[in-house]
Each structure stands twice: as structure tokens, then as C-alpha cells.
Amino acid sequence: MYFLYKALTGLSGPALSHVLQKRLSRGKEHPQRYIEKQSVITKERPQGNLIWLHAASVGEVQSSLILINKILKFFPELNILVTTGTITSAELISKKLPQQAFHQFYPLDHPKWTESFLDHWKPQTVLWMESEIWPNMLKGVRDRKIPAYLINAHLSEKSYSMWRYMKRDIRKILSAFTHILCQTDKDKNRYTDLGAENVTTTDNLKYSAVPLQYDDAEFAHLKEKIRDRKLWLYASSHKGEEELVARIHNNLKTKYPDILSIIAPRHPERSDDIQKNLKSSHLNITVRGNEHKLPNDNTDIYLADTLGELGLFYALCPLACIGRSFSDDGGGGHNPIEAALLNCAILHGPNVQNLQDIFDEMNVENVAIKCHDEQTLEEQINQLLGNDFALMTLQKNAKNFAEKKSHVIDIVMEHIRPALQNLHHADKG
């Protein structure tokens, strides 16, 4: 089966280039750097030892930053190449990378492009985050005998079911990894069943996140404007969820006339569409924008359409609903640990399958509240905003839970440290 895949992808160059051009025309690719996805490389490889870390999108980026900072704390002489696949992830990580790390877009899985990528960068250790499986690239890694680790590994039921029909191929592909470090025992059992060796459960690296950073001055400005108004946050919203916020706001306004609802969309570039969709709600909407406009006393909904400021709004709001759990696209959920670390009580909808294990554990531990539908969400917001003790208890539970789980990074480091020490000793030698 792999030979067929390689043959087909080998012929796919013109088609892949056409897809990239179409995405470019729709603003989904970087206008200057999209060629990196064809392995057109414009940067020189830095001198010295180089680790390559791949994090597909925004979710994996947050976990990768935890790992990058920990690695450089102990091995500051290493260079770290970080690849991602989306514009948003590239913008986010480029702002936060330490000096020894730099970003490139990940090449599409064309055999010549993957070979060119590996020939240029010559990584000496490979760290892949979560669930990205690209056969041509992994074959190149295996053929070069590069130590490779799949970190924070997760395998969905859908992917597991698909790969079970191609066990021989997936076993060979997974043999590229020296060690697979899984989020849960369920993931471990799935990888083992597919023929992977050296598989360990470490828990989810997201638990080791440091609190999202925010600007103290911006926090003070917002706090002064909002004063003692009742407020809540819908964090990382997707299509369909902004209208939900508007409906809930209109209903809650009868009990809390001064309530302020804050929406922080997952993709700020949707701001214009969100404003159009909310027009029929007849609510007073203030858009933060690049000029960081502040809400006024008449603002019903504050649209926080800026990138990299989610920490600011988690710190500001005592209560948040985690986005993409009620969205039109079937959901999946976003990382609730970020909210917990900033003392935010957590609500979420029913569709959190991308982080199901985290949400399930948080529900069992009374750290987060699952809301089965819009009415339940509205009822929970109403109850918590009207009961300071219940709200503070949920906030405290969330923060304590997140802090107790923060040791996961140390377990991951124990497993990858031997490969990093080998590079360190070789460099000193």
C-alpha cells in the first residue's frame, strides 16, 4: 500500500501546487512563505546540533512551546527548527519562540519535497506532536536512522479504525519512532495494537502549560472600564457560537441589566462575518480591533478579535465557556487548561471529542461543568453569576486541578533526555 501512496504522491506535484495557489488566493497561505510547503527553503541551516519539532496547528503549538522552553533550559546550545502547517499557528509561535528556535512551514508529503527538506536541515533528533502521520516524511526519517519521538500522541477512533485495515503499512511507518509517548492508556493500547513498539503513557502535555501571558496595562484599562459588571467569556468561538452568545445575553439581560458578554473568536479574521451575523440581535457591540478599543457602559458584547490576547480575557473573566463545543462544524473543543490556570471557572458544550479525556476527567473532578445544550449553558451561567460562592469554588477547583497536573513535562523529558544528552556530549567532544 505504501508503494502506491508514494507513486501517487510522486505524481501529485502539479495538483498540490494548484491547491496551494487556490488557498493563497483565499488568504489561507502566507503570500511570501507558502513556497516552504513545496520545500523551497530560503534559510540557511544554523551551525551546530539541530532538533526538528513538528506541531501541526495552534493546539499542538501550545504544547510544543512547553517542550521547547524546557529543552533549551537544559540544553541551551541546541538549535530547534519548528514546523507548523497553518498561518495562525505560524503567527502565534513566531512571536513566542526563544532565540535558539525558528519557524518554517511543514512541506506537503511529496517524496521529493520531503527528501529535500531532510537533506537541507539534517535534523539529529525529531520530535513530532500528537497525531501527525505522514508516510513519506517518516520513511525518510527512518532511512536516515534519526532518533524520533511521537510526543503527546493521540489516536482518534476514526484514525485507529482506518489504520487497522492497513496494519502492515502502519507498523512500518510507526517504526520510524524510537519512542511513542501517549496522552492516555487508550491511545497507548491503540498504538500497540497497530504494531508500534516502545509505547508509554505520560498523560497530556497540555497540563504542563504555563499560564497564558497578558499585558498588565491592558488588564488594568479593561478592569477600570468594566468595574463591577457581571461578565463572562466565550473563548475560542467558531461559526454558530457567536449567535448563541447573543441569544443567551439577551435572555440574561432581563436579570442582569449590566451584563457584559465577551467573545474571543478562535480565528480573529472572522471578525467582519461575526459582526454581520450578530446584526439581527440588536445588541450594542464593541469591536476591540488593532486599536484595542475598550467597551463602554452601553456595550452588550465585546468582540475581542485580536490574536494572542486570550490570556488577558481569561484573567479578566471569572467564568468561560470553551469554544468549538457548540459550533456548527460538529465541534471538537479547545484546551480548557489555559482557562483553569488563570483562575477561570469552566463550562463547555457536548462536543469536545478532540480533548475528550481531559474534559471527562475535569467533569468527574468537579472542575468543569458539561452543558448538554444551549438552555443548560444559559442556566449554568445564570446560576454561577448569581452565586459568588459556587463561582469561586469552581474557579478554585479548576486552578488546583491544573497545578496538580503540571508535572507531565518532567516525565516527557525523562524519555527524550538520552537523545538530547548524546547531542550535547557529541558537541562537547
C-alpha positions as CSV (number, residue, x, y, z in Angstrom):
1,M,0.0,0.0,0.0
2,Y,2.8,2.4,0.8
3,F,4.3,1.9,-2.7
4,L,1.0,3.0,-4.2
5,Y,0.9,6.0,-1.9
6,K,4.5,7.0,-2.8
7,A,3.7,6.6,-6.5
8,L,0.6,8.7,-6.3
9,T,2.1,11.5,-4.2
10,G,5.1,11.4,-6.5
11,L,2.8,12.4,-9.4
12,S,0.9,14.9,-7.3
13,G,3.3,17.9,-7.6
14,P,1.2,19.9,-10.1
15,A,-2.0,19.2,-8.2
16,L,-0.5,20.1,-4.9
17,S,0.9,23.4,-6.4
18,H,-2.6,24.2,-7.7
19,V,-4.2,23.6,-4.3
20,L,-1.6,25.9,-2.7
21,Q,-2.4,28.6,-5.3
22,K,-6.1,28.4,-4.6
23,R,-5.5,28.5,-0.9
24,L,-3.2,31.5,-1.4
25,S,-6.0,33.3,-3.4
26,R,-8.3,32.8,-0.4
27,G,-5.9,34.1,2.1
28,K,-5.2,30.7,3.7
29,E,-1.5,30.7,2.8
30,H,1.3,33.1,3.6
31,P,1.9,35.2,0.4
32,Q,5.7,35.0,0.6
33,R,6.3,31.8,2.5
34,Y,3.8,29.4,1.1
35,I,6.6,28.0,-1.1
36,E,8.1,26.5,2.0
37,K,5.4,23.9,1.7
38,Q,7.0,22.8,-1.5
39,S,10.3,22.6,0.3
40,V,11.6,25.8,-1.3
41,I,13.9,26.8,1.5
42,T,15.2,30.3,1.9
43,K,17.0,30.0,5.3
44,E,20.4,28.5,5.9
45,R,20.8,25.7,8.4
46,P,22.4,27.0,11.6
47,Q,25.8,25.7,12.6
48,G,25.7,23.0,15.4
49,N,23.2,20.5,16.5
50,L,19.7,20.8,15.3
51,I,16.4,19.3,16.7
52,W,13.3,19.4,14.5
53,L,10.0,19.7,16.2
54,H,6.7,19.5,14.2
55,A,3.4,20.8,15.6
56,A,0.7,20.8,13.0
57,S,-1.6,23.6,14.2
58,V,-2.5,26.0,17.0
59,G,-3.4,23.3,19.5
60,E,-0.1,21.5,19.2
61,V,1.8,24.8,19.2
62,Q,0.9,25.5,22.8
63,S,2.2,22.1,23.9
64,S,5.3,22.4,21.8
65,L,6.2,25.7,23.4
66,I,6.2,24.0,26.8
67,L,8.7,21.4,25.5
68,I,10.9,23.9,23.6
69,N,11.4,26.1,26.6
70,K,12.2,23.1,28.8
71,I,14.7,21.6,26.3
72,L,16.6,24.9,26.0
73,K,16.6,25.3,29.8
74,F,18.8,22.2,30.0
75,F,20.5,22.3,26.5
76,P,20.8,26.0,25.6
77,E,23.3,25.2,22.8
78,L,20.8,23.4,20.7
79,N,19.1,24.8,17.7
80,I,15.4,24.0,17.2
81,L,13.6,24.0,13.9
82,V,9.8,24.3,14.4
83,T,7.4,23.5,11.7
84,T,3.6,24.1,11.5
85,G,1.0,23.9,8.8
86,T,-1.3,26.9,9.2
87,I,-0.8,30.7,9.1
88,T,-2.4,31.2,12.5
89,S,-0.1,28.7,14.1
90,A,2.9,30.3,12.4
91,E,2.0,33.8,13.6
92,L,1.4,32.5,17.1
93,I,4.6,30.5,17.5
94,S,6.9,33.0,15.8
95,K,6.0,35.6,18.4
96,K,6.9,33.3,21.3
97,L,9.9,31.3,20.1
98,P,13.1,31.8,22.1
99,Q,16.3,32.9,20.4
100,Q,17.6,29.4,19.6
101,A,14.4,28.3,17.8
102,F,13.0,29.4,14.4
103,H,9.9,28.6,12.3
104,Q,9.3,27.1,8.8
105,F,6.2,25.8,7.2
106,Y,6.0,22.0,7.0
107,P,6.4,20.6,3.4
108,L,3.5,18.7,1.9
109,D,4.1,14.9,1.8
110,H,5.5,14.8,-1.8
111,P,8.5,12.4,-1.8
112,K,10.9,14.8,-3.4
113,W,9.8,17.7,-1.2
114,T,10.3,15.6,2.0
115,E,13.7,14.4,0.8
116,S,14.8,18.0,0.0
117,F,13.6,19.1,3.5
118,L,15.6,16.4,5.3
119,D,18.7,16.9,3.1
120,H,18.8,20.6,3.8
121,W,18.0,20.7,7.6
122,K,19.8,17.4,8.5
123,P,17.9,17.2,11.9
124,Q,19.7,15.0,14.5
125,T,16.6,14.4,16.6
126,V,12.9,14.6,15.5
127,L,10.0,15.4,17.9
128,W,6.5,15.2,16.5
129,M,3.5,16.4,18.4
130,E,0.2,14.5,18.9
131,S,-1.1,12.7,15.8
132,E,0.5,13.7,12.5
133,I,1.4,10.7,10.4
134,W,3.0,11.5,7.0
135,P,4.4,8.3,5.4
136,N,6.9,9.8,3.0
137,M,8.5,12.1,5.6
138,L,8.6,9.3,8.2
139,K,10.2,6.9,5.7
140,G,12.9,9.5,5.2
141,V,13.4,9.8,8.9
142,R,13.6,6.1,9.4
143,D,16.0,5.6,6.4
144,R,18.4,8.2,7.9
145,K,18.2,6.5,11.3
146,I,17.3,9.7,13.0
147,P,16.1,9.3,16.6
148,A,12.4,10.3,16.5
149,Y,9.7,10.7,19.2
150,L,6.0,11.0,18.8
151,I,5.1,13.1,21.8
152,N,1.7,13.7,23.4
153,A,0.5,11.0,21.0
154,H,-3.2,10.7,20.4
155,L,-5.1,8.4,18.0
156,S,-8.8,9.0,17.4
157,E,-11.2,6.2,17.0
158,K,-11.6,7.2,13.3
159,S,-7.9,7.1,12.6
160,Y,-7.4,3.9,14.6
161,S,-10.2,2.2,12.6
162,M,-8.7,3.3,9.3
163,W,-5.2,2.1,10.1
164,R,-6.4,-1.3,11.4
165,Y,-7.1,-2.2,7.8
166,M,-3.5,-1.4,6.9
167,K,-1.7,-2.8,9.8
168,R,1.4,-3.9,7.9
169,D,1.9,-0.4,6.4
170,I,1.2,1.5,9.7
171,R,3.5,-0.8,11.6
172,K,6.4,0.1,9.2
173,I,5.5,3.8,9.3
174,L,5.4,3.8,13.1
175,S,8.7,2.0,13.3
176,A,10.3,5.4,12.5
177,F,9.6,6.4,16.1
178,T,12.2,5.5,18.7
179,H,9.5,6.0,21.4
180,I,5.8,7.0,21.4
181,L,4.7,8.9,24.4
182,C,0.9,8.8,24.7
183,Q,-1.7,11.1,26.3
184,T,-3.8,8.2,27.7
185,D,-3.8,4.4,28.1
186,K,-6.4,4.2,25.4
187,D,-4.0,5.8,23.0
188,K,-1.2,3.5,24.1
189,N,-3.4,0.4,23.6
190,R,-4.3,1.6,20.1
191,Y,-0.7,2.3,19.0
192,T,0.4,-1.0,20.5
193,D,-2.4,-2.9,18.6
194,L,-1.2,-1.3,15.4
195,G,2.3,-2.8,16.0
196,A,4.1,0.2,17.5
197,E,7.0,-0.6,19.9
198,N,8.2,1.3,22.9
199,V,4.9,3.0,23.7
200,T,4.4,4.7,27.1
201,T,1.6,6.7,28.7
202,T,2.8,10.1,30.1
203,D,-0.6,12.0,30.4
204,N,-1.3,15.1,28.3
205,L,1.5,17.7,27.9
206,K,-1.1,20.4,27.9
207,Y,-1.3,20.0,31.7
208,S,2.2,21.5,31.9
209,A,1.4,24.7,30.2
210,V,2.4,27.9,31.9
211,P,-0.4,30.5,32.2
212,L,-1.0,32.4,29.1
213,Q,0.7,35.8,29.2
214,Y,-1.1,39.1,29.0
215,D,-0.3,42.8,29.2
216,D,-0.8,44.2,32.8
217,A,-1.6,47.7,31.5
218,E,-4.3,46.3,29.1
219,F,-5.8,44.4,32.0
220,A,-5.9,47.5,34.2
221,H,-7.6,49.5,31.4
222,L,-10.3,46.9,30.9
223,K,-10.8,46.4,34.7
224,E,-11.3,50.1,35.1
225,K,-13.9,50.2,32.3
226,I,-15.8,47.1,33.3
227,R,-15.7,47.8,37.1
228,D,-18.2,45.5,38.9
229,R,-20.4,44.5,35.9
230,K,-21.4,40.8,35.6
231,L,-19.3,39.3,32.8
232,W,-18.5,36.0,31.2
233,L,-16.3,34.9,28.2
234,Y,-17.0,32.7,25.3
235,A,-13.4,31.6,24.4
236,S,-12.1,30.5,21.0
237,S,-15.5,30.6,19.4
238,H,-16.3,29.1,16.0
239,K,-19.1,29.6,13.5
240,G,-22.5,29.4,15.1
241,E,-21.3,30.1,18.6
242,E,-21.4,33.9,18.5
243,E,-25.1,33.8,17.7
244,L,-25.6,31.5,20.7
245,V,-23.8,34.1,22.9
246,A,-26.1,36.8,21.6
247,R,-29.3,34.8,22.4
248,I,-28.0,33.9,25.9
249,H,-27.0,37.5,26.5
250,N,-30.5,38.8,25.5
251,N,-32.1,36.4,27.9
252,L,-29.8,37.0,30.8
253,K,-30.0,40.8,30.4
254,T,-33.5,40.7,32.0
255,K,-32.0,39.5,35.3
256,Y,-28.6,41.2,34.9
257,P,-29.1,44.5,33.1
258,D,-25.4,45.4,33.1
259,I,-24.1,42.0,32.0
260,L,-21.2,42.1,29.6
261,S,-20.6,39.1,27.3
262,I,-17.1,38.8,25.8
263,I,-16.4,36.8,22.6
264,A,-12.9,35.8,21.7
265,P,-13.1,34.1,18.3
266,R,-10.6,31.3,17.6
267,H,-9.9,32.9,14.2
268,P,-9.9,36.7,14.5
269,E,-10.1,37.1,10.7
270,R,-13.7,36.1,11.0
271,S,-14.5,39.4,12.8
272,D,-16.4,41.1,9.9
273,D,-18.6,38.0,9.4
274,I,-19.3,37.8,13.1
275,Q,-20.4,41.4,13.2
276,K,-22.7,40.8,10.2
277,N,-24.2,37.6,11.8
278,L,-24.9,39.5,15.1
279,K,-26.6,42.5,13.5
280,S,-30.1,41.0,13.8
281,S,-29.5,40.6,17.6
282,H,-29.9,44.4,18.0
283,L,-27.2,44.3,20.7
284,N,-24.6,47.0,21.2
285,I,-21.3,45.5,20.0
286,T,-17.8,47.0,20.6
287,V,-15.0,45.6,18.5
288,R,-11.6,45.6,20.1
289,G,-9.6,45.6,16.9
290,N,-6.0,46.5,16.4
291,E,-6.5,49.8,18.2
292,H,-7.6,48.0,21.3
293,K,-10.9,49.8,21.7
294,L,-12.4,49.4,25.1
295,P,-16.0,48.6,26.0
296,N,-18.3,51.4,27.2
297,D,-21.2,51.3,29.7
298,N,-23.6,50.5,26.9
299,T,-21.7,47.6,25.4
300,D,-23.5,44.3,25.4
301,I,-21.0,42.2,23.5
302,Y,-17.3,42.9,23.4
303,L,-15.8,41.3,20.4
304,A,-12.1,40.5,21.3
305,D,-10.9,39.9,17.7
306,T,-7.2,40.1,18.4
307,L,-4.5,37.5,18.2
308,G,-2.6,36.3,21.3
309,E,-4.8,38.0,23.9
310,L,-6.8,35.1,25.2
311,G,-4.8,35.1,28.4
312,L,-6.0,38.7,29.0
313,F,-9.6,37.7,28.8
314,Y,-9.3,34.5,30.9
315,A,-7.6,36.6,33.6
316,L,-10.4,39.2,33.4
317,C,-13.4,36.9,33.4
318,P,-14.4,34.7,36.3
319,L,-16.3,32.3,34.0
320,A,-15.7,31.0,30.5
321,C,-17.4,28.6,28.1
322,I,-14.8,26.8,26.0
323,G,-15.3,27.2,22.3
324,R,-16.0,24.7,19.5
325,S,-18.1,22.7,21.8
326,F,-21.4,24.1,20.4
327,S,-20.2,25.0,16.9
328,D,-21.8,24.4,13.6
329,D,-19.0,22.2,12.4
330,G,-19.6,19.3,14.8
331,G,-17.3,20.7,17.4
332,G,-14.2,19.1,19.0
333,G,-13.4,21.5,21.8
334,H,-10.3,23.6,22.7
335,N,-7.9,23.4,25.6
336,P,-9.6,24.2,29.0
337,I,-6.3,24.0,30.9
338,E,-5.5,27.6,29.8
339,A,-8.6,28.8,31.4
340,A,-8.0,26.8,34.6
341,L,-4.5,28.2,35.1
342,L,-5.9,31.7,35.1
343,N,-8.5,31.0,37.8
344,C,-11.4,30.8,35.4
345,A,-14.4,28.6,36.0
346,I,-15.1,26.4,33.1
347,L,-18.3,25.5,31.2
348,H,-18.4,23.5,27.9
349,G,-20.8,22.0,25.4
350,P,-21.3,18.4,24.5
351,N,-18.9,18.2,21.5
352,V,-15.4,18.1,23.0
353,Q,-14.2,14.9,21.3
354,N,-10.8,16.3,20.4
355,L,-9.9,16.6,24.1
356,Q,-12.5,14.2,25.4
357,D,-10.2,12.6,28.1
358,I,-9.3,16.0,29.6
359,F,-12.9,17.2,29.7
360,D,-14.1,13.9,31.1
361,E,-11.6,14.0,33.9
362,M,-12.4,17.6,34.7
363,N,-16.1,16.8,34.8
364,V,-15.5,13.9,37.2
365,E,-13.3,16.0,39.5
366,N,-15.9,18.9,39.6
367,V,-13.5,21.1,37.8
368,A,-15.7,21.9,34.7
369,I,-19.4,21.7,34.0
370,K,-20.7,20.0,30.9
371,C,-23.8,21.7,29.3
372,H,-25.8,19.4,27.0
373,D,-27.5,22.2,25.2
374,E,-27.9,26.0,24.9
375,Q,-30.6,26.1,27.6
376,T,-28.4,24.3,30.1
377,L,-25.5,26.6,29.3
378,E,-27.7,29.6,29.9
379,E,-29.0,28.1,33.2
380,Q,-25.4,27.4,34.4
381,I,-24.2,30.9,33.6
382,N,-27.2,32.4,35.3
383,Q,-26.7,30.3,38.5
384,L,-22.9,31.0,38.7
385,L,-23.2,34.7,38.1
386,G,-25.8,34.8,40.9
387,N,-23.9,32.7,43.4
388,D,-20.4,34.0,44.3
389,F,-19.6,31.1,46.5
390,A,-20.4,28.5,43.8
391,L,-18.5,30.5,41.2
392,M,-15.4,30.9,43.4
393,T,-15.5,27.2,44.3
394,L,-15.5,26.2,40.6
395,Q,-12.6,28.6,40.0
396,K,-10.6,27.2,42.8
397,N,-11.2,23.6,41.8
398,A,-10.1,24.4,38.2
399,K,-6.8,26.1,39.2
400,N,-5.9,23.4,41.8
401,F,-6.6,20.6,39.2
402,A,-4.3,22.3,36.6
403,E,-1.5,22.9,39.0
404,K,-1.5,19.3,40.3
405,K,-1.1,18.0,36.7
406,S,1.8,20.3,35.8
407,H,4.5,17.5,36.2
408,V,3.8,15.9,32.8
409,I,6.7,17.8,31.1
410,D,9.2,16.2,33.5
411,I,8.0,12.7,32.5
412,V,8.4,13.6,28.8
413,M,11.8,15.0,29.4
414,E,12.9,11.8,31.1
415,H,12.2,9.8,27.9
416,I,13.8,12.2,25.4
417,R,16.7,13.3,27.6
418,P,19.1,10.5,26.4
419,A,18.9,11.6,22.8
420,L,19.5,15.2,23.7
421,Q,22.4,14.3,26.0
422,N,24.0,12.4,23.1
423,L,23.9,15.5,21.0
424,H,25.2,17.6,23.9
425,H,28.2,15.2,24.6
426,A,29.0,15.0,20.8
427,D,29.1,18.7,20.6
428,K,31.4,19.0,23.6
429,G,33.6,16.2,22.2
